[in-house]
């Protein structure tokens, strides 16, 4: 059980949830799993975001062309 004392930064956490979270994170990842490289992970969502913006701009341009034409 977490104690209701100030943490390392001096912040008081009455529920002790910060200490419990840190203990959970500090346990480390299981040996069988390996994390993805940080550079490879954002590449997929970034490409999808760019494609989505292009599609939205194309649809808006089409709607404006039909409305003004």
N, CA, C and O atoms as CSV, one atom per row, in Angstrom:
chain,resi,resn,atom,element,x,y,z
A,1,UNK,N,N,0.847,-1.171,0.000
A,1,UNK,CA,C,0.000,0.000,0.000
A,1,UNK,C,C,0.887,1.227,0.000
A,1,UNK,O,O,1.913,1.251,0.680
A,2,UNK,N,N,0.508,2.243,-0.752
A,2,UNK,CA,C,1.299,3.464,-0.853
A,2,UNK,C,C,1.097,4.315,0.387
A,2,UNK,O,O,0.009,4.359,0.961
A,3,UNK,N,N,2.145,4.976,0.779
A,3,UNK,CA,C,2.072,5.874,1.930
A,3,UNK,C,C,1.701,7.263,1.450
A,3,UNK,O,O,2.059,7.666,0.343
A,4,UNK,N,N,0.981,7.991,2.290
A,4,UNK,CA,C,0.559,9.335,1.929
A,4,UNK,C,C,1.627,10.341,2.320
A,4,UNK,O,O,1.413,11.180,3.195
A,5,UNK,N,N,2.758,10.252,1.677
A,5,UNK,CA,C,3.858,11.175,1.929
A,5,UNK,C,C,4.228,11.844,0.624
A,5,UNK,O,O,3.924,11.329,-0.452
A,6,UNK,N,N,4.881,12.985,0.714
A,6,UNK,CA,C,5.283,13.645,-0.528
A,6,UNK,C,C,6.216,12.770,-1.338
A,6,UNK,O,O,7.062,12.064,-0.788
A,7,UNK,N,N,6.053,12.824,-2.656
A,7,UNK,CA,C,6.890,12.039,-3.540
A,7,UNK,C,C,8.260,12.665,-3.711
A,7,UNK,O,O,8.601,13.619,-3.011
A,8,UNK,N,N,9.041,12.140,-4.632
A,8,UNK,CA,C,10.386,12.661,-4.853
A,8,UNK,C,C,10.391,14.134,-5.266
A,8,UNK,O,O,11.349,14.850,-4.974
A,9,UNK,N,N,9.331,14.595,-5.943
A,9,UNK,CA,C,9.263,15.989,-6.353
A,9,UNK,C,C,8.648,16.868,-5.271
A,9,UNK,O,O,8.580,18.087,-5.433
A,10,UNK,N,N,8.209,16.281,-4.193
A,10,UNK,CA,C,7.592,17.043,-3.127
A,10,UNK,C,C,6.101,17.227,-3.302
A,10,UNK,O,O,5.489,17.962,-2.527
A,11,UNK,N,N,5.487,16.587,-4.292
A,11,UNK,CA,C,4.048,16.696,-4.516
A,11,UNK,C,C,3.322,15.678,-3.646
A,11,UNK,O,O,3.721,14.517,-3.561
A,12,UNK,N,N,2.259,16.129,-3.007
A,12,UNK,CA,C,1.478,15.252,-2.149
A,12,UNK,C,C,0.435,14.534,-2.985
A,12,UNK,O,O,-0.347,15.175,-3.686
A,13,UNK,N,N,0.414,13.215,-2.919
A,13,UNK,CA,C,-0.542,12.404,-3.671
A,13,UNK,C,C,-1.392,11.644,-2.653
A,13,UNK,O,O,-0.970,10.596,-2.164
A,14,UNK,N,N,-2.587,12.156,-2.325
A,14,UNK,CA,C,-3.381,11.531,-1.272
A,14,UNK,C,C,-3.819,10.100,-1.593
A,14,UNK,O,O,-3.977,9.289,-0.681
A,15,UNK,N,N,-4.015,9.782,-2.862
A,15,UNK,CA,C,-4.459,8.436,-3.206
A,15,UNK,C,C,-3.286,7.474,-3.362
A,15,UNK,O,O,-3.480,6.258,-3.339
A,16,UNK,N,N,-2.089,7.993,-3.516
A,16,UNK,CA,C,-0.928,7.138,-3.707
A,16,UNK,C,C,-0.862,6.554,-5.108
A,16,UNK,O,O,-0.084,5.631,-5.351
A,17,UNK,N,N,-1.670,7.076,-6.044
A,17,UNK,CA,C,-1.720,6.484,-7.375
A,17,UNK,C,C,-0.442,6.735,-8.167
A,17,UNK,O,O,-0.051,5.910,-8.993
A,18,UNK,N,N,0.209,7.870,-7.921
A,18,UNK,CA,C,1.441,8.155,-8.649
A,18,UNK,C,C,2.510,7.140,-8.289
A,18,UNK,O,O,3.215,6.639,-9.165
A,19,UNK,N,N,2.632,6.836,-7.006
A,19,UNK,CA,C,3.630,5.864,-6.572
A,19,UNK,C,C,3.310,4.486,-7.132
A,19,UNK,O,O,4.215,3.748,-7.522
A,20,UNK,N,N,2.029,4.134,-7.174
A,20,UNK,CA,C,1.632,2.829,-7.692
A,20,UNK,C,C,1.908,2.753,-9.193
A,20,UNK,O,O,2.332,1.711,-9.692
A,21,UNK,N,N,1.670,3.853,-9.918
A,21,UNK,CA,C,1.942,3.864,-11.347
A,21,UNK,C,C,3.432,3.732,-11.612
A,21,UNK,O,O,3.843,2.984,-12.500
A,22,UNK,N,N,4.237,4.448,-10.853
A,22,UNK,CA,C,5.686,4.365,-11.040
A,22,UNK,C,C,6.194,2.963,-10.746
A,22,UNK,O,O,7.089,2.471,-11.433
A,23,UNK,N,N,5.637,2.323,-9.744
A,23,UNK,CA,C,6.055,0.960,-9.435
A,23,UNK,C,C,5.692,0.028,-10.589
A,23,UNK,O,O,6.459,-0.875,-10.924
A,24,UNK,N,N,4.532,0.242,-11.194
A,24,UNK,CA,C,4.109,-0.573,-12.333
A,24,UNK,C,C,5.023,-0.354,-13.532
A,24,UNK,O,O,5.422,-1.315,-14.191
A,25,UNK,N,N,5.354,0.890,-13.818
A,25,UNK,CA,C,6.200,1.207,-14.970
A,25,UNK,C,C,7.620,0.700,-14.743
A,25,UNK,O,O,8.262,0.209,-15.672
A,26,UNK,N,N,8.106,0.817,-13.521
A,26,UNK,CA,C,9.481,0.416,-13.222
A,26,UNK,C,C,9.678,-1.092,-13.249
A,26,UNK,O,O,10.815,-1.562,-13.210
A,27,UNK,N,N,8.590,-1.867,-13.315
A,27,UNK,CA,C,8.732,-3.319,-13.372
A,27,UNK,C,C,9.427,-3.749,-14.651
A,27,UNK,O,O,10.103,-4.778,-14.664
A,28,UNK,N,N,9.280,-2.994,-15.713
A,28,UNK,CA,C,9.934,-3.300,-16.982
A,28,UNK,C,C,9.069,-4.183,-17.849
A,28,UNK,O,O,8.080,-4.761,-17.396
A,29,UNK,N,N,9.459,-4.275,-19.099
A,29,UNK,CA,C,8.731,-5.091,-20.061
A,29,UNK,C,C,9.133,-6.551,-19.915
A,29,UNK,O,O,10.257,-6.845,-19.507
A,30,UNK,N,N,8.234,-7.465,-20.239
A,30,UNK,CA,C,8.590,-8.877,-20.214
A,30,UNK,C,C,9.740,-9.174,-21.173
A,30,UNK,O,O,9.922,-8.458,-22.159
A,31,UNK,N,N,10.512,-10.212,-20.898
A,31,UNK,CA,C,11.691,-10.538,-21.683
A,31,UNK,C,C,11.348,-10.940,-23.114
A,31,UNK,O,O,12.143,-10.694,-24.021
A,32,UNK,N,N,10.195,-11.546,-23.338
A,32,UNK,CA,C,9.843,-12.048,-24.658
A,32,UNK,C,C,9.472,-10.966,-25.644
A,32,UNK,O,O,9.572,-11.186,-26.851
A,33,UNK,N,N,9.045,-9.799,-25.176
A,33,UNK,CA,C,8.598,-8.733,-26.060
A,33,UNK,C,C,9.719,-7.749,-26.332
A,33,UNK,O,O,10.571,-7.499,-25.480
A,34,UNK,N,N,9.702,-7.195,-27.541
A,34,UNK,CA,C,10.634,-6.135,-27.867
A,34,UNK,C,C,9.836,-4.974,-28.410
A,34,UNK,O,O,8.898,-5.159,-29.184
A,35,UNK,N,N,10.210,-3.778,-28.003
A,35,UNK,CA,C,9.493,-2.585,-28.437
A,35,UNK,C,C,9.890,-2.222,-29.863
A,35,UNK,O,O,11.008,-2.488,-30.304
A,36,UNK,N,N,8.950,-1.610,-30.569
A,36,UNK,CA,C,9.232,-1.148,-31.928
A,36,UNK,C,C,10.168,0.049,-31.858
A,36,UNK,O,O,10.202,0.767,-30.858
A,37,UNK,N,N,10.912,0.251,-32.905
A,37,UNK,CA,C,11.818,1.388,-32.921
A,37,UNK,C,C,11.004,2.671,-32.965
A,37,UNK,O,O,9.984,2.720,-33.653
A,38,UNK,N,N,11.416,3.695,-32.263
A,38,UNK,CA,C,10.635,4.937,-32.218
A,38,UNK,C,C,10.488,5.600,-33.581
A,38,UNK,O,O,9.472,6.248,-33.830
A,39,UNK,N,N,11.462,5.460,-34.465
A,39,UNK,CA,C,11.376,6.107,-35.775
A,39,UNK,C,C,10.360,5.411,-36.675
A,39,UNK,O,O,9.763,6.062,-37.533
A,40,UNK,N,N,10.147,4.109,-36.502
A,40,UNK,CA,C,9.249,3.371,-37.381
A,40,UNK,C,C,7.785,3.526,-36.971
A,40,UNK,O,O,6.906,3.449,-37.830
A,41,UNK,N,N,7.505,3.736,-35.721
A,41,UNK,CA,C,6.126,3.783,-35.249
A,41,UNK,C,C,5.342,4.968,-35.797
A,41,UNK,O,O,4.219,4.756,-36.255
A,42,UNK,N,N,5.849,6.205,-35.784
A,42,UNK,CA,C,5.032,7.319,-36.243
A,42,UNK,C,C,4.871,7.392,-37.759
A,42,UNK,O,O,4.052,8.177,-38.235
A,43,UNK,N,N,5.611,6.613,-38.532
A,43,UNK,CA,C,5.560,6.724,-39.991
A,43,UNK,C,C,4.176,6.361,-40.531
A,43,UNK,O,O,3.688,7.041,-41.434
A,44,UNK,N,N,3.534,5.327,-40.020
A,44,UNK,CA,C,2.222,4.917,-40.502
A,44,UNK,C,C,1.154,5.963,-40.271
A,44,UNK,O,O,0.483,6.355,-41.225
A,45,UNK,N,N,0.966,6.430,-39.059
A,45,UNK,CA,C,-0.059,7.446,-38.818
A,45,UNK,C,C,0.219,8.753,-39.557
A,45,UNK,O,O,-0.719,9.435,-39.970
A,46,UNK,N,N,1.484,9.108,-39.728
A,46,UNK,CA,C,1.802,10.356,-40.414
A,46,UNK,C,C,1.393,10.269,-41.881
A,46,UNK,O,O,0.842,11.227,-42.422
A,47,UNK,N,N,1.654,9.141,-42.530
A,47,UNK,CA,C,1.269,8.964,-43.929
A,47,UNK,C,C,-0.251,8.983,-44.055
A,47,UNK,O,O,-0.791,9.590,-44.979
A,48,UNK,N,N,-0.929,8.330,-43.144
A,48,UNK,CA,C,-2.390,8.328,-43.167
A,48,UNK,C,C,-2.965,9.717,-42.968
A,48,UNK,O,O,-3.967,10.070,-43.588
A,49,UNK,N,N,-2.345,10.499,-42.116
A,49,UNK,CA,C,-2.809,11.863,-41.877
A,49,UNK,C,C,-2.647,12.713,-43.130
A,49,UNK,O,O,-3.544,13.478,-43.484
A,50,UNK,N,N,-1.517,12.584,-43.796
A,50,UNK,CA,C,-1.271,13.356,-45.016
A,50,UNK,C,C,-2.264,12.963,-46.106
A,50,UNK,O,O,-2.818,13.828,-46.785
A,51,UNK,N,N,-2.487,11.667,-46.273
A,51,UNK,CA,C,-3.448,11.198,-47.283
A,51,UNK,C,C,-4.847,11.703,-46.938
A,51,UNK,O,O,-5.588,12.119,-47.828
A,52,UNK,N,N,-5.210,11.672,-45.682
A,52,UNK,CA,C,-6.524,12.159,-45.259
A,52,UNK,C,C,-6.707,13.637,-45.540
A,52,UNK,O,O,-7.779,14.057,-45.975
A,53,UNK,N,N,-5.672,14.433,-45.298
A,53,UNK,CA,C,-5.757,15.868,-45.563
A,53,UNK,C,C,-5.899,16.129,-47.059
A,53,UNK,O,O,-6.674,16.993,-47.470
A,54,UNK,N,N,-5.154,15.386,-47.871
A,54,UNK,CA,C,-5.254,15.548,-49.327
A,54,UNK,C,C,-6.657,15.194,-49.808
A,54,UNK,O,O,-7.214,15.892,-50.656
A,55,UNK,N,N,-7.231,14.125,-49.278
A,55,UNK,CA,C,-8.584,13.718,-49.678
A,55,UNK,C,C,-9.602,14.783,-49.271
A,55,UNK,O,O,-10.492,15.117,-50.053
A,56,UNK,N,N,-9.480,15.309,-48.075
A,56,UNK,CA,C,-10.414,16.342,-47.607
A,56,UNK,C,C,-10.302,17.588,-48.478
A,56,UNK,O,O,-11.316,18.178,-48.849
A,57,UNK,N,N,-9.078,17.991,-48.805
A,57,UNK,CA,C,-8.897,19.165,-49.660
A,57,UNK,C,C,-9.483,18.934,-51.056
A,57,UNK,O,O,-10.073,19.844,-51.639
A,58,UNK,N,N,-9.323,17.727,-51.591
A,58,UNK,CA,C,-9.879,17.415,-52.902
A,58,UNK,C,C,-11.404,17.461,-52.870
A,58,UNK,O,O,-12.024,17.988,-53.794
A,59,UNK,N,N,-12.007,16.923,-51.834
A,59,UNK,CA,C,-13.473,16.950,-51.715
A,59,UNK,C,C,-13.962,18.381,-51.572
A,59,UNK,O,O,-14.948,18.758,-52.206
A,60,UNK,N,N,-13.293,19.188,-50.750
A,60,UNK,CA,C,-13.703,20.586,-50.583
A,60,UNK,C,C,-13.552,21.363,-51.889
A,60,UNK,O,O,-14.404,22.187,-52.221
A,61,UNK,N,N,-12.478,21.107,-52.630
A,61,UNK,CA,C,-12.291,21.769,-53.916
A,61,UNK,C,C,-13.398,21.369,-54.884
A,61,UNK,O,O,-13.905,22.216,-55.620
A,62,UNK,N,N,-13.779,20.099,-54.895
A,62,UNK,CA,C,-14.860,19.627,-55.767
A,62,UNK,C,C,-16.189,20.267,-55.403
A,62,UNK,O,O,-16.945,20.675,-56.284
A,63,UNK,N,N,-16.478,20.357,-54.118
A,63,UNK,CA,C,-17.728,20.975,-53.672
A,63,UNK,C,C,-17.741,22.444,-54.038
A,63,UNK,O,O,-18.758,22.963,-54.498
A,64,UNK,N,N,-16.614,23.123,-53.836
A,64,UNK,CA,C,-16.556,24.560,-54.187
A,64,UNK,C,C,-16.711,24.755,-55.692
A,64,UNK,O,O,-17.369,25.699,-56.129
A,65,UNK,N,N,-16.109,23.871,-56.488
A,65,UNK,CA,C,-16.216,23.984,-57.958
A,65,UNK,C,C,-17.659,23.799,-58.406
A,65,UNK,O,O,-18.145,24.524,-59.274
A,66,UNK,N,N,-18.347,22.814,-57.804
A,66,UNK,CA,C,-19.760,22.590,-58.150
A,66,UNK,C,C,-20.644,23.738,-57.684
A,66,UNK,O,O,-21.581,24.123,-58.382
A,67,UNK,N,N,-20.351,24.288,-56.505
A,67,UNK,CA,C,-21.198,25.354,-55.962
A,67,UNK,C,C,-20.996,26.664,-56.721
A,67,UNK,O,O,-21.952,27.414,-56.916
A,68,UNK,N,N,-19.774,26.947,-57.149
A,68,UNK,CA,C,-19.492,28.226,-57.798
A,68,UNK,C,C,-19.552,28.154,-59.307
A,68,UNK,O,O,-19.569,29.185,-59.979
A,69,UNK,N,N,-19.585,26.934,-59.853
A,69,UNK,CA,C,-19.522,26.785,-61.306
A,69,UNK,C,C,-20.844,26.810,-62.003
A,69,UNK,O,O,-20.898,26.692,-63.227
